[in-house]
Amino acid sequence: MLNHGGTMCDRMALVMVLIFIFVSVTAESTHGCIQSHDLHGISVDCRNRHLKSIPSDLPQNTTRLDMSHNSISRIVKRFLHLPNLKYLDLSFNTIKILEEGAFFEAADLEELYLNNNELRLDSTTYPDDVFQPLQKLQMLHLHNNDPRSEGTYPEKAIAKLKHVQELKIDTFTYTNFGPGFSELTSLKRLVFGFSQCKLSFLYNDTFQSFQYNVLIETLDLHLCPLTRIGPNAFRYLASLKNLVLSNAITLTPTEAVSAMYGLRGKNLTSIKINHIFQLFNLKIGLMNQRILDKTVVANLKDVCVERFEMINCKLLWFDSSILVDGSTFASCIKVIDFSGNDWLGDPKILFAISLMPNLVSLNLSDTLSMTQQSTKQRLVEICAISFPTLGLTLPETLVYLTLSGKNFGCFSNVTIYNGMSMKYMSLTYAGLDRFSSTVRGLHNLSYLDISGNNRAGISSLLLASFPMLDTLIMSDANLDLGEALSEVQHGLSFLPHLHTLDVSSNNLRMLSVTSFEGVPLKSLILSNNRFSTIPFDLSTTPYLSHLDLSSNSIAALSTTEMKQLDALAVRNNLSLDLNGNLLSCGCKTLDFIIWLFKTNVRTTAENSSCAKDDGAVTNTFYIYEHYDEIWKQCVGGFWLSVSVVCYAVIVLVTIAIFVIYRRKTLLINIVLRMFGFKTTKEALKRKDFPNDAYIAYSENDYQYICHTVRDHLENQHGLKLFLKDRDTIPGGQIAEDIIDGIDSSWNVILALSQSFLEDQWCRFIVNRVVYSSSRMPAGSIVLVLFEDVRRADIPPTLLNVVEEKQIFDMEKYRGEEGKLWQDVCQCIVIPKDK
């Protein structure tokens, strides 16, 4: 029971603590400052509150106070009432004066930031004893305050900072560190490296005040506009471990290295002289300032330093004479980085690296061979003489080697001695397109970058030289040409430990689906190619956890690919990079867009650009948010088409049923005739009729028809006509003669005049012609309208069996009578039985 009661009490206490922490974290003072609780006390954030003084209602147990970016202009006496304060940030205010006694109640302060104010470096701004209470202060930033180029330091005030370990302070063009700095016995890090550094000259006695009691370990001068450094400028910094001279844009390489003379006999951790001499953007000119000859590098010979960097300094030459037996530099150095220079030599440095017994990393890459074209041009110049074999002896400790742009294409074989420790090697843009064989001696290499080399030098034999490879990078290697890709795919079979493969920027369009079968890849980078889909079978890479397909031509993934990716996500927490692809978000790819948001695959395409079916560009997030609306638009068009088709089918079926019901016998007849089941005779032809045409006319038109028309049609055009007044027996049956005349003629010509239309027998002729039209071929009835007949006078039943082209109006042929009957003749003689 006691134990149970104790447990309940512990739980209640824990709940109270949690409630207290929650209230503390979310609490705000009346000035809008945000308070939060940590293990050491209260942290108060009063940034950007337009405050002119420190709030008086802050908790007494405040340990951190950020008052930066406010409007405080003066630090008055006893301005702090926070006895437990350890961190105070007053940067980015407008402070001009520090009153004496300002920090009387800040004895526990360990970090003080007064940078970016308006504090001038003089005794008026900094009273002699202003820092006296701060005996626990370890870090003080006073930089970016005094814009003057000339001045002196408030030595007496600075002398009180006996426990400060890091000091960041403004400088002058000619800076003199007086006796006050000799009292900074705890100072380890002196920083002048910031954007407003004005230090231009370092004389031999600049740091003399630091000679005995001050043990500075780090001197940071980066971004200072140094132009002159005395050879003994650093001699008084006996404990110096790290020297930074980077980004001194006016400092020449020879000046910087010559200044190392003052470091002889010292043991340093690092010297960084990166990105200097940048004011002059020259590839040629000032050559003597860019060549570190034997005399210049001799200043480094007796300096013991573990790391030496001169990155992007426009170096042309670093003499190898420093790498000789007995050289302190050679025996101590562990890391050398000369990358990013316009390197031309000294070539012997590559063969002298074995004289550096502790060397771990060497980077001699340059900027002249960063493209395949420039590499090829240099190969023509350098490889005029063929070197069949290169033997290179390395220090046994060497792990990292970067020789980009060194043109190993001149050699057919390379043998490395003492390379068992080598893990990382970069030979980018090294002209391997002329490299024809293998590399021996690097069996333990785990990282290889051979990007920028032409496809011809990347063979399966070369890859087989590195059986322990974990990472292989072959970007920008023209693998899309020739047999290069098949060589690489074959070479991968010799790499049983390969986990990362990068073949980006090779203009590849396709791969074999089994390209990576048997290779335990975890990361595959195929970016900046021309793939339109995943170019290999995902089932052959069961360990894959990262796939980069960015900047390709992928519009969407198939259902099979999405399922395979989901399976890999469950197994390996797969990430997929599709950035830089213009995805499709049309009706056919909506499922793919939804998959991007709901899959377990970690994708980078949740807000990528995509193109709709009409070509408009939007983004995937918009499509996902408006999916229902877009889906209805897509499906609505389809179902509307289906509905219209179905309605049309229903209408057609209904009409067909109605027609079948009403015309069943006719339809049966048509079908039977289509299939040849008919008993009627074949249609009559011209040879079955003795006459070409029967001419029907009224008695009033006798003279014109029997003389004029007959002459035109029979005498001039050779037709055989049936004329009732010539070809019938007088006194016979008129009706029978009309029927016999029509039935014995191939065509019928009706000469329609007003008297014809009024004649009873002529109306009988019209009816007989209409009746006989069913057996007559189309176009067998010709109407000739006399001038006294209007088209409205023509019997409608006659118009139903006469084609428009068979109607001739004599009025249109006025004065051309011969032409009229010639056209009529043409209608009669045109074949109608074809």
BANU-215665 format. One record per residue (C-alpha): residue in three letters; x, y, z. Coordinates in steps of 0.05 Angstrom, whole numbers, padded with zeros to 5 digits, always signed. Example, Ala and Ser with C-alpha at 12.3 -4.5 7.8 and 13.67 -1.06 7.14 Angstrom:
REM BANU-215665
ala+00246-00090+00156ser+00273-00021+00143
***
This chain:
REM BANU-215665
met+00000+00000+00000leu+00058+00047+00016asn+00090+00033-00050his+00024+00045-00086gly+00014+00111-00049gly+00084+00132-00066thr+00072+00116-00139met+00008+00158-00140cys+00045+00217-00109asp+00100+00211-00161arg+00048+00212-00217met+00013+00273-00188ala+00080+00309-00182leu+00097+00292-00254val+00030+00319-00278met+00041+00384-00240val+00110+00392-00271leu+00083+00380-00340ile+00028+00432-00329phe+00080+00481-00304ile+00124+00470-00365phe+00064+00478-00412val+00044+00543-00379ser+00116+00568-00380val+00127+00551-00453thr+00065+00588-00476ala+00069+00648-00429glu+00081+00718-00456ser+00101+00780-00417thr+00064+00845-00423his+00116+00866-00475gly+00100+00808-00520cys+00164+00770-00503ile+00159+00695-00509gln+00182+00654-00449ser+00202+00581-00450his+00227+00535-00397asp+00288+00490-00403leu+00332+00450-00356his+00373+00511-00336gly+00317+00561-00324ile+00275+00610-00365ser+00291+00632-00436val+00260+00697-00459asp+00255+00718-00532cys+00242+00793-00541arg+00267+00800-00612asn+00235+00851-00659arg+00190+00882-00605his+00211+00955-00616leu+00233+00958-00544lys+00276+01016-00519ser+00297+00981-00454ile+00297+00914-00421pro+00229+00897-00391ser+00229+00902-00315asp+00178+00846-00304leu+00220+00788-00330pro+00226+00726-00285gln+00284+00728-00236asn+00307+00659-00257thr+00316+00680-00330thr+00380+00649-00356arg+00376+00668-00430leu+00351+00735-00458asp+00349+00754-00531met+00338+00830-00540ser+00365+00834-00611his+00332+00875-00666asn+00301+00927-00620ser+00311+01002-00608ile+00356+01004-00547ser+00406+01062-00552arg+00440+01063-00484ile+00460+01012-00431val+00451+01047-00365lys+00479+01030-00297arg+00449+00968-00267phe+00403+00959-00327leu+00397+00885-00311his+00360+00855-00252leu+00369+00783-00272pro+00422+00753-00226asn+00419+00684-00260leu+00428+00709-00331lys+00481+00672-00371tyr+00465+00691-00442leu+00449+00762-00467asp+00440+00783-00539leu+00436+00858-00551ser+00457+00856-00624phe+00424+00897-00679asn+00401+00954-00634thr+00426+01027-00636ile+00469+01025-00573lys+00520+01081-00570ile+00541+01083-00497leu+00557+01032-00443glu+00552+01067-00376glu+00601+01047-00322gly+00568+00997-00276ala+00522+00973-00331phe+00537+00900-00317phe+00540+00904-00240glu+00483+00855-00233ala+00506+00807-00289ala+00563+00772-00255asp+00541+00704-00281leu+00539+00725-00354glu+00577+00677-00399glu+00558+00700-00469leu+00548+00773-00490tyr+00530+00796-00560leu+00537+00871-00573asn+00552+00867-00647asn+00518+00909-00701asn+00506+00970-00657glu+00539+01039-00657leu+00593+01028-00605arg+00658+01064-00623leu+00722+01033-00599asp+00744+01086-00549ser+00745+01098-00474thr+00684+01142-00476thr+00640+01087-00503tyr+00675+01033-00461pro+00691+01060-00391asp+00752+01029-00360asp+00715+00984-00311val+00653+00970-00353phe+00671+00896-00361gln+00699+00888-00290pro+00637+00850-00263leu+00639+00800-00321gln+00690+00752-00293lys+00652+00692-00318leu+00644+00718-00389gln+00671+00670-00441met+00645+00696-00507leu+00642+00769-00528his+00621+00796-00597leu+00635+00870-00609his+00642+00870-00685asn+00606+00912-00737asn+00601+00972-00691asp+00657+01021-00708pro+00659+01043-00782arg+00724+01082-00775ser+00787+01060-00812glu+00833+01090-00759gly+00830+01088-00684thr+00855+01054-00621tyr+00825+01002-00575pro+00799+01018-00504glu+00856+00978-00474lys+00837+00986-00401ala+00766+00962-00412ile+00790+00902-00454ala+00843+00884-00401lys+00786+00866-00353leu+00763+00808-00398lys+00809+00758-00365his+00763+00698-00375val+00739+00711-00445gln+00754+00653-00491glu+00725+00681-00556leu+00730+00754-00577lys+00701+00781-00642ile+00719+00854-00650asp+00725+00909-00702thr+00792+00926-00733phe+00825+00985-00766thr+00866+00988-00830tyr+00929+00992-00787thr+00910+00954-00725asn+00955+00958-00663phe+00939+00910-00606gly+00964+00947-00543pro+00982+00921-00474gly+00909+00912-00454phe+00904+00850-00499ser+00962+00818-00462glu+00915+00811-00402leu+00867+00765-00441thr+00899+00703-00411ser+00840+00657-00427leu+00831+00679-00499lys+00830+00619-00546arg+00794+00646-00608leu+00805+00715-00638val+00759+00732-00695phe+00766+00789-00744gly+00733+00752-00801phe+00667+00786-00817ser+00638+00829-00873gln+00662+00896-00844cys+00733+00875-00828lys+00781+00932-00847leu+00847+00900-00831ser+00893+00909-00891phe+00963+00900-00862leu+00994+00852-00813tyr+01063+00875-00792asn+01115+00833-00757asp+01096+00864-00689thr+01020+00867-00699phe+01009+00809-00650gln+01068+00823-00604ser+01022+00836-00544phe+01000+00763-00548gln+01071+00737-00540tyr+01073+00712-00469asn+01008+00705-00431val+00956+00699-00486leu+00947+00629-00515ile+00907+00641-00578glu+00890+00576-00614thr+00846+00602-00670leu+00858+00665-00711asp+00802+00679-00760leu+00818+00732-00813his+00772+00710-00868leu+00739+00766-00908cys+00792+00816-00885pro+00820+00857-00943leu+00892+00837-00929thr+00944+00859-00979arg+01009+00854-00939ile+01030+00804-00886gly+01098+00808-00855pro+01139+00744-00856asn+01140+00742-00779ala+01069+00768-00768phe+01048+00703-00734arg+01112+00688-00695tyr+01083+00713-00629leu+01023+00667-00632ala+01058+00609-00598ser+00995+00567-00585leu+00963+00578-00652lys+00927+00516-00679asn+00880+00543-00732leu+00893+00599-00781val+00840+00624-00829leu+00860+00672-00885ser+00804+00654-00933asn+00764+00703-00976ala+00819+00756-00973ile+00804+00777-01044thr+00866+00821-01052leu+00916+00774-01020thr+00962+00740-01070pro+00980+00666-01063thr+01055+00682-01058glu+01042+00734-01003ala+00998+00685-00963val+01048+00627-00966ser+01107+00672-00952ala+01072+00693-00887met+01076+00621-00863tyr+01149+00633-00846gly+01127+00661-00779leu+01095+00593-00762arg+01158+00552-00767gly+01169+00507-00708lys+01095+00509-00689asn+01046+00451-00689leu+00980+00471-00723thr+00916+00435-00737ser+00894+00473-00799ile+00914+00529-00845lys+00859+00553-00892ile+00877+00601-00948asn+00816+00591-00993his+00785+00637-01045ile+00839+00690-01043phe+00863+00734-01100gln+00792+00740-01127leu+00793+00814-01141phe+00829+00801-01206asn+00788+00754-01248leu+00846+00733-01291lys+00865+00669-01325ile+00930+00700-01348gly+00971+00757-01322leu+01005+00768-01254met+01037+00700-01265asn+01091+00709-01213gln+01038+00718-01159arg+01006+00652-01177ile+01068+00608-01179leu+01091+00579-01113asp+01162+00563-01132lys+01216+00531-01091thr+01233+00596-01054val+01160+00609-01034val+01142+00539-01011ala+01206+00537-00970asn+01168+00581-00919leu+01125+00520-00904lys+01180+00469-00897asp+01188+00475-00822val+01114+00485-00806cys+01079+00425-00775val+01006+00428-00797glu+00955+00372-00805arg+00909+00406-00855phe+00930+00455-00909glu+00879+00485-00958met+00888+00532-01017ile+00821+00522-01053asn+00804+00567-01113cys+00865+00612-01108lys+00884+00614-01182leu+00946+00574-01168leu+00987+00552-01228trp+01045+00517-01193phe+01062+00487-01126asp+01133+00465-01125ser+01144+00393-01101ser+01211+00410-01068ile+01175+00416-01001leu+01161+00342-01003val+01230+00317-00986asp+01258+00274-00931gly+01266+00315-00868ser+01211+00365-00886thr+01169+00379-00824phe+01111+00397-00869ala+01114+00330-00905ser+01119+00290-00842cys+01061+00324-00806ile+01011+00338-00862lys+00947+00295-00863val+00901+00334-00910ile+00920+00375-00972asp+00866+00409-01013phe+00888+00448-01075ser+00822+00439-01112gly+00792+00491-01158asn+00857+00520-01183asp+00883+00530-01254trp+00932+00474-01241leu+00989+00462-01289gly+01041+00430-01244asp+01087+00412-01211pro+01072+00341-01239lys+01125+00311-01194ile+01081+00325-01133leu+01038+00265-01152phe+01098+00219-01148ala+01125+00250-01084ile+01063+00240-01042ser+01093+00176-01015leu+01141+00221-00976met+01082+00244-00933pro+01075+00185-00885asn+01013+00212-00849leu+00974+00237-00909val+00901+00217-00905ser+00869+00261-00959leu+00896+00293-01022asn+00857+00337-01071leu+00894+00362-01132ser+00835+00374-01178asp+00836+00435-01222thr+00787+00479-01261leu+00816+00471-01331ser+00785+00402-01343met+00713+00411-01320thr+00685+00392-01389gln+00697+00333-01435gln+00717+00380-01491ser+00772+00414-01452thr+00796+00346-01427lys+00799+00320-01498gln+00839+00381-01521arg+00889+00374-01465leu+00896+00300-01479val+00918+00316-01550glu+00971+00361-01522ile+00994+00319-01463cys+00987+00250-01491ala+01031+00260-01552ile+01076+00208-01522ser+01043+00143-01501phe+01056+00119-01429pro+01038+00045-01426thr+01040+00038-01350leu+01036+00086-01291gly+01063+00063-01224leu+01041+00106-01166thr+01064+00096-01094leu+01018+00123-01040pro+01027+00133-00966glu+00998+00074-00929thr+00952+00121-00891leu+00919+00153-00953val+00844+00145-00953tyr+00817+00201-00998leu+00847+00218-01066thr+00818+00269-01115leu+00855+00278-01181ser+00801+00308-01225gly+00828+00333-01291lys+00895+00298-01287asn+00888+00262-01354phe+00902+00190-01338gly+00879+00173-01408cys+00952+00174-01428phe+00963+00108-01392ser+00940+00040-01412asn+00950+00010-01343val+00956+00040-01273thr+00987+00003-01214ile+00978+00032-01144tyr+01025+00013-01089asn+01007+00018-01015gly+00934+00031-01034met+00902-00017-00985ser+00875+00041-00942met+00845+00078-01001lys+00769+00084-00994tyr+00752+00145-01036met+00777+00165-01105ser+00752+00218-01153leu+00778+00218-01225thr+00726+00264-01256tyr+00743+00294-01324ala+00808+00255-01323gly+00809+00236-01397leu+00794+00163-01387asp+00769+00158-01458arg+00840+00137-01476phe+00847+00092-01417ser+00847+00021-01444ser+00857-00027-01387thr+00855-00035-01311val+00876-00004-01245arg+00912-00050-01197gly+00923-00042-01123leu+00856-00011-01101his+00818-00073-01080asn+00789-00039-01018leu+00764+00023-01054ser+00691+00037-01035tyr+00677+00104-01070leu+00694+00119-01142asp+00674+00181-01182ile+00692+00177-01256ser+00643+00229-01281gly+00659+00270-01342asn+00701+00216-01376asn+00684+00193-01446arg+00648+00127-01452ala+00708+00092-01486gly+00749+00090-01423ile+00695+00062-01378ser+00699-00012-01389ser+00678-00074-01351leu+00752-00088-01339leu+00760-00020-01306leu+00700-00032-01260ala+00725-00101-01243ser+00788-00069-01214phe+00747-00045-01154pro+00710-00106-01125met+00693-00072-01059leu+00658-00011-01089asp+00600+00015-01049thr+00588+00079-01089leu+00599+00089-01164ile+00587+00156-01199met+00589+00160-01275ser+00553+00225-01290asp+00563+00261-01357ala+00601+00203-01388asn+00564+00196-01455leu+00539+00127-01437asp+00485+00134-01490leu+00535+00124-01546gly+00566+00061-01575glu+00574+00000-01531ala+00588+00040-01468leu+00522+00024-01434ser+00528-00051-01445glu+00600-00048-01420val+00577-00014-01356gln+00519-00062-01346his+00567-00120-01353gly+00617-00087-01306leu+00564-00081-01251ser+00564-00156-01245phe+00634-00151-01215leu+00611-00105-01159pro+00574-00148-01108his+00576-00093-01054leu+00551-00035-01096his+00497+00004-01060thr+00497+00072-01095leu+00500+00083-01170asp+00497+00151-01205val+00490+00152-01281ser+00458+00221-01286ser+00467+00269-01345asn+00482+00216-01396asn+00426+00230-01446leu+00400+00159-01435arg+00332+00140-01463met+00327+00067-01444leu+00361+00012-01405ser+00355-00063-01406val+00300-00084-01358thr+00351-00129-01323ser+00407-00077-01321phe+00413-00080-01245glu+00394-00153-01232gly+00440-00183-01180val+00467-00115-01157pro+00446-00097-01085leu+00430-00025-01101lys+00400+00019-01047ser+00407+00086-01082leu+00400+00096-01157ile+00408+00164-01190leu+00382+00170-01261ser+00369+00245-01263asn+00380+00291-01323asn+00369+00237-01375arg+00312+00227-01425phe+00272+00170-01393ser+00197+00172-01404thr+00184+00116-01354ile+00222+00076-01303pro+00273+00043-01349phe+00284-00022-01311asp+00246-00076-01275leu+00237-00054-01203ser+00231-00126-01181thr+00306-00135-01197thr+00325-00084-01143pro+00294-00110-01079tyr+00339-00068-01033leu+00326-00001-01067ser+00310+00055-01018his+00323+00117-01062leu+00308+00128-01135asp+00324+00194-01168leu+00288+00206-01234ser+00289+00281-01232ser+00295+00323-01296asn+00274+00269-01344ser+00213+00264-01390ile+00167+00225-01345ala+00094+00244-01350ala+00063+00189-01307leu+00076+00120-01279ser+00040+00057-01298thr-00003+00018-01250thr+00049-00038-01248glu+00104+00012-01231met+00063+00044-01176lys+00049-00024-01144gln+00123-00043-01147leu+00143+00023-01116asp+00092+00014-01060ala+00122-00054-01045leu+00191-00024-01040ala+00165+00031-00995val+00137-00020-00946arg+00202-00059-00948asn+00255-00004-00952asn+00220+00063-00938leu+00232+00083-01010ser+00241+00156-01031leu+00227+00177-01103asp+00250+00242-01135leu+00209+00265-01195asn+00227+00339-01193gly+00240+00371-01260asn+00191+00326-01298leu+00130+00358-01330leu+00079+00309-01303ser+00013+00295-01336cys-00051+00309-01298gly-00101+00293-01352cys-00161+00248-01347lys-00121+00185-01360thr-00069+00200-01306leu-00113+00222-01248asp-00099+00156-01212phe-00024+00172-01215ile-00035+00241-01184ile-00076+00213-01127trp-00022+00159-01117leu+00030+00214-01106phe-00007+00238-01045lys-00031+00172-01016thr+00028+00126-01027asn+00078+00107-00973val+00133+00125-01021arg+00168+00189-01000thr+00159+00231-01062thr+00180+00302-01080ala+00123+00315-01129glu+00066+00335-01083asn+00068+00406-01111ser+00101+00396-01179ser+00081+00425-01245cys+00036+00383-01289ala+00000+00391-01355lys-00074+00380-01366asp-00104+00350-01429asp-00115+00419-01459gly-00041+00437-01449ala-00053+00484-01391val+00000+00478-01336thr-00022+00472-01264asn+00006+00434-01204thr-00007+00367-01173phe-00033+00395-01107tyr-00088+00433-01144ile-00109+00369-01180tyr-00110+00331-01115glu-00152+00384-01079his-00202+00388-01137tyr-00202+00314-01155asp-00278+00304-01150glu-00292+00363-01195ile-00240+00343-01247trp-00262+00270-01245lys-00334+00290-01260gln-00310+00332-01319cys-00269+00274-01346val-00322+00220-01336gly-00380+00267-01355gly-00356+00273-01427phe-00349+00198-01434trp-00417+00182-01406leu-00449+00237-01447ser-00421+00204-01510val-00446+00136-01486ser-00515+00164-01471val-00520+00197-01540val-00499+00132-01574cys-00548+00091-01534tyr-00605+00139-01549ala-00587+00138-01623val-00587+00062-01622ile-00655+00060-01588val-00684+00108-01640leu-00654+00069-01697val-00680+00003-01669thr-00749+00033-01660ile-00750+00059-01731ala-00725-00008-01757ile-00780-00045-01719phe-00832+00003-01746val-00806-00004-01818ile-00803-00079-01812tyr-00874-00081-01786arg-00901-00036-01841arg-00858-00062-01899lys-00843-00133-01881thr-00857-00162-01949leu-00816-00108-01984leu-00757-00118-01938ile-00761-00194-01949asn-00762-00181-02023ile-00701-00136-02019val-00662-00185-01977leu-00679-00243-02024arg-00659-00202-02084met-00593-00183-02051phe-00576-00256-02043gly-00599-00275-02113phe-00666-00306-02095lys-00709-00273-02150thr-00752-00299-02208thr-00763-00234-02248lys-00729-00223-02314glu-00670-00179-02321ala-00681-00105-02335leu-00695-00086-02407lys-00640-00057-02450arg-00637-00013-02513lys-00634-00073-02559asp-00702-00095-02533phe-00737-00033-02564pro-00747-00019-02638asn-00751+00057-02628asp-00704+00106-02595ala-00758+00152-02571tyr-00833+00163-02570ile-00852+00236-02581ala-00917+00258-02549tyr-00947+00323-02576ser-01014+00358-02587glu-01049+00365-02653asn-01033+00439-02654asp-00958+00424-02654tyr-00961+00372-02710gln-00924+00413-02763tyr-00867+00432-02716ile-00856+00362-02689cys-00865+00321-02752his-00822+00366-02795thr-00773+00408-02755val-00761+00362-02695arg-00761+00299-02737asp-00710+00330-02783his-00664+00347-02725leu-00669+00281-02689glu-00675+00231-02746asn-00640+00263-02805gln-00585+00300-02768his-00574+00255-02707gly-00597+00188-02733leu-00649+00171-02681lys-00709+00125-02694leu-00772+00161-02671phe-00844+00138-02661leu-00892+00191-02688lys-00966+00176-02679asp-00985+00212-02743arg-00935+00172-02783asp-00927+00105-02749thr-01000+00087-02732ile-01056+00062-02778pro-01110+00115-02788gly-01176+00096-02757gly-01144+00051-02705gln-01154+00051-02631ile-01119+00113-02605ala-01107+00087-02534glu-01076+00023-02560asp-01033+00061-02608ile-01007+00106-02552ile-00992+00046-02507asp-00957+00008-02564gly-00916+00069-02582ile-00893+00081-02510asp-00879+00007-02497ser-00838+00001-02561ser-00794+00061-02547trp-00729+00066-02505asn-00745+00138-02486val-00805+00184-02483ile-00803+00257-02504leu-00860+00299-02480ala-00868+00364-02519leu-00906+00405-02467ser-00944+00462-02496gln-01006+00495-02468ser-01050+00458-02519phe-01016+00392-02498leu-01034+00403-02425glu-01107+00417-02445asp-01113+00357-02492gln-01150+00297-02462trp-01108+00246-02499cys-01045+00282-02479arg-01065+00274-02406phe-01074+00200-02420ile-01004+00198-02449val-00976+00231-02386asn-01011+00180-02341arg-00986+00122-02385val-00915+00150-02382val-00918+00154-02306tyr-00944+00084-02303ser-00890+00057-02350ser-00834+00094-02313ser-00826+00036-02265arg-00799-00009-02320met-00760+00045-02355pro-00689+00061-02338ala-00674+00125-02300gly-00669+00185-02346ser-00715+00156-02400ile-00768+00211-02396val-00750+00279-02427leu-00792+00342-02421val-00788+00398-02471leu-00825+00460-02446phe-00852+00505-02500glu-00850+00580-02487asp-00923+00583-02468val-00914+00534-02411arg-00892+00553-02341arg-00859+00504-02294ala-00918+00510-02248asp-00961+00481-02303ile-00925+00414-02304pro-00966+00358-02274pro-00936+00339-02206thr-00942+00265-02220leu-00896+00276-02280leu-00844+00312-02238asn-00839+00251-02192val-00810+00209-02249val-00769+00261-02286glu-00699+00283-02266glu-00683+00357-02267lys-00629+00349-02319gln-00680+00317-02367ile-00723+00381-02369phe-00708+00430-02426asp-00738+00500-02430met-00743+00525-02502glu-00741+00597-02477lys-00669+00587-02454tyr-00651+00562-02524arg-00682+00621-02561gly-00644+00630-02626glu-00607+00564-02615glu-00659+00512-02634gly-00607+00464-02662lys-00571+00465-02596leu-00635+00448-02559trp-00649+00385-02599gln-00575+00366-02598asp-00578+00366-02522val-00643+00326-02523cys-00609+00276-02569gln-00552+00269-02520cys-00600+00251-02464ile-00630+00197-02508val-00566+00165-02532ile-00531+00164-02463pro-00526+00090-02441lys-00575+00073-02386asp-00562+00000-02379lys-00494+00002-02345
***
